[in-house]
């Protein structure tokens, strides 16, 4: 069993980390799965995860070019 500290830190059991395939230095994202439930998800490649997120729905065609023309 682990306890949440005053700094909101938790020490995870090594056996649980190994069983999940997580290692020191891994980037993880914390996802809420419901009341009292969190899930750690390893993020293997942040660029891969977010590549293409800002498509034409976010930036219309030529929008970024218009912004660049405003630069001095």
N, CA, C and O atoms as CSV, one atom per row, in Angstrom:
chain,resi,resn,atom,element,x,y,z
A,1,UNK,N,N,0.844,-1.182,0.000
A,1,UNK,CA,C,0.000,0.000,0.000
A,1,UNK,C,C,0.884,1.237,0.000
A,1,UNK,O,O,1.943,1.252,0.626
A,2,UNK,N,N,0.442,2.280,-0.708
A,2,UNK,CA,C,1.150,3.551,-0.751
A,2,UNK,C,C,0.266,4.637,-0.161
A,2,UNK,O,O,-0.956,4.500,-0.107
A,3,UNK,N,N,0.899,5.719,0.280
A,3,UNK,CA,C,0.186,6.842,0.879
A,3,UNK,C,C,0.518,8.095,0.077
A,3,UNK,O,O,1.659,8.282,-0.343
A,4,UNK,N,N,-0.476,8.953,-0.135
A,4,UNK,CA,C,-0.242,10.219,-0.815
A,4,UNK,C,C,0.324,11.202,0.201
A,4,UNK,O,O,-0.279,11.432,1.250
A,5,UNK,N,N,1.490,11.786,-0.109
A,5,UNK,CA,C,2.143,12.713,0.813
A,5,UNK,C,C,1.506,14.097,0.744
A,5,UNK,O,O,0.634,14.350,-0.087
A,6,UNK,N,N,1.955,14.994,1.632
A,6,UNK,CA,C,1.472,16.376,1.623
A,6,UNK,C,C,1.816,17.078,0.314
A,6,UNK,O,O,1.162,18.054,-0.056
A,7,UNK,N,N,2.829,16.593,-0.382
A,7,UNK,CA,C,3.232,17.176,-1.665
A,7,UNK,C,C,2.556,16.456,-2.836
A,7,UNK,O,O,2.950,16.630,-3.989
A,8,UNK,N,N,1.538,15.648,-2.533
A,8,UNK,CA,C,0.812,14.872,-3.549
A,8,UNK,C,C,1.708,13.887,-4.278
A,8,UNK,O,O,1.496,13.613,-5.459
A,9,UNK,N,N,2.704,13.352,-3.590
A,9,UNK,CA,C,3.610,12.369,-4.172
A,9,UNK,C,C,3.248,10.977,-3.663
A,9,UNK,O,O,2.784,10.808,-2.535
A,10,UNK,N,N,3.472,9.987,-4.523
A,10,UNK,CA,C,3.196,8.598,-4.174
A,10,UNK,C,C,4.409,7.768,-4.577
A,10,UNK,O,O,4.936,7.935,-5.677
A,11,UNK,N,N,4.855,6.879,-3.700
A,11,UNK,CA,C,5.908,5.936,-4.051
A,11,UNK,C,C,5.238,4.672,-4.562
A,11,UNK,O,O,4.420,4.058,-3.876
A,12,UNK,N,N,5.601,4.296,-5.782
A,12,UNK,CA,C,4.987,3.123,-6.398
A,12,UNK,C,C,5.845,1.885,-6.150
A,12,UNK,O,O,7.071,1.961,-6.236
A,13,UNK,N,N,5.230,0.764,-5.847
A,13,UNK,CA,C,5.997,-0.457,-5.609
A,13,UNK,C,C,6.760,-0.885,-6.880
A,13,UNK,O,O,6.208,-0.890,-7.980
A,14,UNK,N,N,8.023,-1.236,-6.700
A,14,UNK,CA,C,8.876,-1.637,-7.819
A,14,UNK,C,C,8.277,-2.817,-8.570
A,14,UNK,O,O,8.298,-2.844,-9.800
A,15,UNK,N,N,7.748,-3.783,-7.848
A,15,UNK,CA,C,7.156,-4.959,-8.505
A,15,UNK,C,C,6.022,-4.557,-9.439
A,15,UNK,O,O,5.895,-5.112,-10.530
A,16,UNK,N,N,5.194,-3.592,-9.022
A,16,UNK,CA,C,4.082,-3.142,-9.862
A,16,UNK,C,C,4.605,-2.429,-11.106
A,16,UNK,O,O,4.085,-2.627,-12.204
A,17,UNK,N,N,5.629,-1.603,-10.933
A,17,UNK,CA,C,6.219,-0.905,-12.078
A,17,UNK,C,C,6.821,-1.884,-13.076
A,17,UNK,O,O,6.627,-1.753,-14.285
A,18,UNK,N,N,7.546,-2.856,-12.564
A,18,UNK,CA,C,8.163,-3.861,-13.451
A,18,UNK,C,C,7.102,-4.662,-14.193
A,18,UNK,O,O,7.237,-4.924,-15.388
A,19,UNK,N,N,6.048,-5.050,-13.483
A,19,UNK,CA,C,4.977,-5.826,-14.108
A,19,UNK,C,C,4.279,-5.027,-15.206
A,19,UNK,O,O,3.785,-5.592,-16.181
A,20,UNK,N,N,4.244,-3.702,-15.034
A,20,UNK,CA,C,3.621,-2.831,-16.033
A,20,UNK,C,C,4.594,-2.448,-17.142
A,20,UNK,O,O,4.208,-1.816,-18.126
A,21,UNK,N,N,5.859,-2.834,-16.978
A,21,UNK,CA,C,6.860,-2.496,-17.988
A,21,UNK,C,C,7.324,-1.057,-17.918
A,21,UNK,O,O,7.849,-0.524,-18.896
A,22,UNK,N,N,7.136,-0.423,-16.770
A,22,UNK,CA,C,7.570,0.964,-16.584
A,22,UNK,C,C,8.925,0.992,-15.902
A,22,UNK,O,O,9.225,0.164,-15.042
A,23,UNK,N,N,9.746,1.971,-16.306
A,23,UNK,CA,C,11.095,2.094,-15.753
A,23,UNK,C,C,11.377,3.529,-15.347
A,23,UNK,O,O,10.672,4.460,-15.736
A,24,UNK,N,N,12.426,3.680,-14.555
A,24,UNK,CA,C,12.896,5.001,-14.154
A,24,UNK,C,C,13.154,5.826,-15.414
A,24,UNK,O,O,13.788,5.352,-16.356
A,25,UNK,N,N,12.661,7.058,-15.422
A,25,UNK,CA,C,12.880,7.947,-16.556
A,25,UNK,C,C,11.785,7.909,-17.610
A,25,UNK,O,O,11.776,8.745,-18.513
A,26,UNK,N,N,10.856,6.950,-17.516
A,26,UNK,CA,C,9.755,6.903,-18.480
A,26,UNK,C,C,8.870,8.135,-18.311
A,26,UNK,O,O,8.628,8.581,-17.190
A,27,UNK,N,N,8.389,8.681,-19.422
A,27,UNK,CA,C,7.388,9.737,-19.373
A,27,UNK,C,C,6.036,9.058,-19.254
A,27,UNK,O,O,5.726,8.129,-20.000
A,28,UNK,N,N,5.233,9.530,-18.307
A,28,UNK,CA,C,3.905,8.960,-18.127
A,28,UNK,C,C,2.864,10.070,-18.062
A,28,UNK,O,O,3.144,11.195,-17.647
A,29,UNK,N,N,1.682,9.724,-18.477
A,29,UNK,CA,C,0.542,10.627,-18.389
A,29,UNK,C,C,-0.404,10.004,-17.356
A,29,UNK,O,O,-0.573,8.785,-17.324
A,30,UNK,N,N,-1.010,10.828,-16.524
A,30,UNK,CA,C,-1.963,10.337,-15.527
A,30,UNK,C,C,-3.362,10.598,-16.064
A,30,UNK,O,O,-3.713,11.733,-16.384
A,31,UNK,N,N,-4.155,9.542,-16.160
A,31,UNK,CA,C,-5.524,9.653,-16.649
A,31,UNK,C,C,-6.489,9.267,-15.529
A,31,UNK,O,O,-6.246,8.310,-14.794
A,32,UNK,N,N,-7.576,10.011,-15.406
A,32,UNK,CA,C,-8.599,9.728,-14.407
A,32,UNK,C,C,-9.537,8.675,-14.982
A,32,UNK,O,O,-10.062,8.832,-16.085
A,33,UNK,N,N,-9.741,7.607,-14.228
A,33,UNK,CA,C,-10.609,6.513,-14.674
A,33,UNK,C,C,-11.897,6.424,-13.871
A,33,UNK,O,O,-12.716,5.534,-14.103
A,34,UNK,N,N,-12.078,7.333,-12.936
A,34,UNK,CA,C,-13.288,7.346,-12.114
A,34,UNK,C,C,-12.929,7.768,-10.708
A,34,UNK,O,O,-11.757,7.993,-10.405
A,35,UNK,N,N,-13.928,7.876,-9.844
A,35,UNK,CA,C,-13.658,8.273,-8.459
A,35,UNK,C,C,-12.673,7.300,-7.800
A,35,UNK,O,O,-12.921,6.096,-7.736
A,36,UNK,N,N,-11.561,7.840,-7.315
A,36,UNK,CA,C,-10.566,7.019,-6.629
A,36,UNK,C,C,-9.712,6.174,-7.554
A,36,UNK,O,O,-8.979,5.306,-7.079
A,37,UNK,N,N,-9.783,6.401,-8.876
A,37,UNK,CA,C,-9.031,5.568,-9.831
A,37,UNK,C,C,-8.237,6.440,-10.791
A,37,UNK,O,O,-8.791,7.307,-11.466
A,38,UNK,N,N,-6.931,6.199,-10.844
A,38,UNK,CA,C,-6.027,6.852,-11.782
A,38,UNK,C,C,-5.295,5.779,-12.566
A,38,UNK,O,O,-5.122,4.658,-12.085
A,39,UNK,N,N,-4.869,6.119,-13.764
A,39,UNK,CA,C,-4.100,5.185,-14.572
A,39,UNK,C,C,-2.859,5.902,-15.095
A,39,UNK,O,O,-2.953,7.012,-15.618
A,40,UNK,N,N,-1.693,5.262,-14.953
A,40,UNK,CA,C,-0.454,5.780,-15.530
A,40,UNK,C,C,-0.304,5.174,-16.916
A,40,UNK,O,O,-0.394,3.958,-17.086
A,41,UNK,N,N,-0.076,6.026,-17.899
A,41,UNK,CA,C,0.088,5.559,-19.273
A,41,UNK,C,C,1.438,6.057,-19.777
A,41,UNK,O,O,1.694,7.260,-19.803
A,42,UNK,N,N,2.300,5.120,-20.177
A,42,UNK,CA,C,3.607,5.524,-20.704
A,42,UNK,C,C,3.397,6.247,-22.031
A,42,UNK,O,O,2.628,5.803,-22.884
A,43,UNK,N,N,4.089,7.359,-22.183
A,43,UNK,CA,C,4.061,8.122,-23.423
A,43,UNK,C,C,5.406,7.871,-24.084
A,43,UNK,O,O,6.414,8.479,-23.723
A,44,UNK,N,N,5.407,6.963,-25.061
A,44,UNK,CA,C,6.663,6.569,-25.690
A,44,UNK,C,C,7.290,7.690,-26.495
A,44,UNK,O,O,8.507,7.875,-26.463
A,45,UNK,N,N,6.479,8.433,-27.210
A,45,UNK,CA,C,7.032,9.472,-28.060
A,45,UNK,C,C,6.046,10.631,-28.100
A,45,UNK,O,O,5.006,10.545,-28.753
A,46,UNK,N,N,6.374,11.716,-27.399
A,46,UNK,CA,C,5.461,12.846,-27.328
A,46,UNK,C,C,5.194,13.454,-28.704
A,46,UNK,O,O,4.059,13.826,-29.002
A,47,UNK,N,N,6.215,13.560,-29.539
A,47,UNK,CA,C,6.023,14.129,-30.872
A,47,UNK,C,C,5.055,13.264,-31.666
A,47,UNK,O,O,4.158,13.779,-32.333
A,48,UNK,N,N,5.238,11.959,-31.592
A,48,UNK,CA,C,4.358,11.032,-32.301
A,48,UNK,C,C,2.920,11.159,-31.813
A,48,UNK,O,O,1.980,11.096,-32.605
A,49,UNK,N,N,2.755,11.338,-30.503
A,49,UNK,CA,C,1.416,11.417,-29.932
A,49,UNK,C,C,0.680,12.675,-30.402
A,49,UNK,O,O,-0.521,12.629,-30.670
A,50,UNK,N,N,1.401,13.799,-30.502
A,50,UNK,CA,C,0.739,15.062,-30.802
A,50,UNK,C,C,0.905,15.529,-32.243
A,50,UNK,O,O,0.331,16.554,-32.613
A,51,UNK,N,N,1.656,14.829,-33.056
A,51,UNK,CA,C,1.839,15.222,-34.450
A,51,UNK,C,C,0.491,15.216,-35.166
A,51,UNK,O,O,-0.280,14.263,-35.056
A,52,UNK,N,N,0.221,16.280,-35.892
A,52,UNK,CA,C,-1.016,16.375,-36.652
A,52,UNK,C,C,-2.221,16.830,-35.870
A,52,UNK,O,O,-3.323,16.880,-36.418
A,53,UNK,N,N,-2.048,17.166,-34.592
A,53,UNK,CA,C,-3.180,17.599,-33.778
A,53,UNK,C,C,-3.748,18.916,-34.299
A,53,UNK,O,O,-4.963,19.111,-34.306
A,54,UNK,N,N,-2.876,19.812,-34.733
A,54,UNK,CA,C,-3.319,21.124,-35.196
A,54,UNK,C,C,-3.487,21.106,-36.708
A,54,UNK,O,O,-2.617,21.566,-37.448
A,55,UNK,N,N,-4.607,20.572,-37.153
A,55,UNK,CA,C,-4.875,20.473,-38.583
A,55,UNK,C,C,-5.743,21.650,-39.034
A,55,UNK,O,O,-5.834,22.658,-38.333
A,56,UNK,N,N,-6.369,21.527,-40.184
A,56,UNK,CA,C,-7.153,22.619,-40.770
A,56,UNK,C,C,-8.337,23.025,-39.902
A,56,UNK,O,O,-8.850,24.135,-40.045
A,57,UNK,N,N,-8.782,22.148,-39.003
A,57,UNK,CA,C,-9.888,22.533,-38.115
A,57,UNK,C,C,-9.429,23.567,-37.102
A,57,UNK,O,O,-10.227,24.382,-36.640
A,58,UNK,N,N,-8.139,23.538,-36.752
A,58,UNK,CA,C,-7.598,24.497,-35.784
A,58,UNK,C,C,-7.056,25.721,-36.510
A,58,UNK,O,O,-7.356,26.854,-36.133
A,59,UNK,N,N,-6.267,25.500,-37.538
A,59,UNK,CA,C,-5.682,26.570,-38.330
A,59,UNK,C,C,-6.169,26.447,-39.766
A,59,UNK,O,O,-5.767,25.521,-40.471
A,60,UNK,N,N,-7.036,27.369,-40.220
A,60,UNK,CA,C,-7.487,27.317,-41.614
A,60,UNK,C,C,-6.300,27.451,-42.573
A,60,UNK,O,O,-5.236,27.934,-42.187
A,61,UNK,N,N,-6.489,27.027,-43.801
A,61,UNK,CA,C,-5.433,27.132,-44.809
A,61,UNK,C,C,-4.874,28.549,-44.866
A,61,UNK,O,O,-5.622,29.526,-44.835
A,62,UNK,N,N,-3.577,28.645,-44.948
A,62,UNK,CA,C,-2.832,29.904,-45.068
A,62,UNK,C,C,-2.863,30.785,-43.808
A,62,UNK,O,O,-2.293,31.876,-43.816
A,63,UNK,N,N,-3.507,30.339,-42.744
A,63,UNK,CA,C,-3.577,31.143,-41.522
A,63,UNK,C,C,-2.190,31.420,-40.956
A,63,UNK,O,O,-1.868,32.558,-40.616
A,64,UNK,N,N,-1.376,30.380,-40.856
A,64,UNK,CA,C,-0.034,30.566,-40.294
A,64,UNK,C,C,0.824,31.450,-41.186
A,64,UNK,O,O,1.633,32.233,-40.687
A,65,UNK,N,N,0.659,31.334,-42.496
A,65,UNK,CA,C,1.410,32.199,-43.415
A,65,UNK,C,C,1.016,33.661,-43.207
A,65,UNK,O,O,1.872,34.545,-43.244
A,66,UNK,N,N,-0.261,33.915,-42.992
A,66,UNK,CA,C,-0.717,35.288,-42.729
A,66,UNK,C,C,-0.086,35.821,-41.444
A,66,UNK,O,O,0.341,36.975,-41.403
A,67,UNK,N,N,-0.023,35.008,-40.408
A,67,UNK,CA,C,0.609,35.431,-39.162
A,67,UNK,C,C,2.090,35.736,-39.373
A,67,UNK,O,O,2.610,36.712,-38.833
A,68,UNK,N,N,2.758,34.910,-40.149
A,68,UNK,CA,C,4.193,35.123,-40.387
A,68,UNK,C,C,4.434,36.423,-41.135
A,68,UNK,O,O,5.447,37.082,-40.898
A,69,UNK,N,N,3.532,36.812,-42.033
A,69,UNK,CA,C,3.688,38.071,-42.770
A,69,UNK,C,C,3.584,39.277,-41.832
A,69,UNK,O,O,4.089,40.353,-42.155
A,70,UNK,N,N,2.939,39.111,-40.679
A,70,UNK,CA,C,2.813,40.207,-39.723
A,70,UNK,C,C,4.099,40.446,-38.940
A,70,UNK,O,O,4.256,41.501,-38.326
A,71,UNK,N,N,5.019,39.489,-38.950
A,71,UNK,CA,C,6.262,39.633,-38.207
A,71,UNK,C,C,7.099,40.724,-38.839
A,71,UNK,O,O,7.088,40.904,-40.057
A,72,UNK,N,N,7.826,41.453,-38.005
A,72,UNK,CA,C,8.703,42.519,-38.540
A,72,UNK,C,C,9.856,41.980,-39.349
A,72,UNK,O,O,10.668,42.752,-39.857
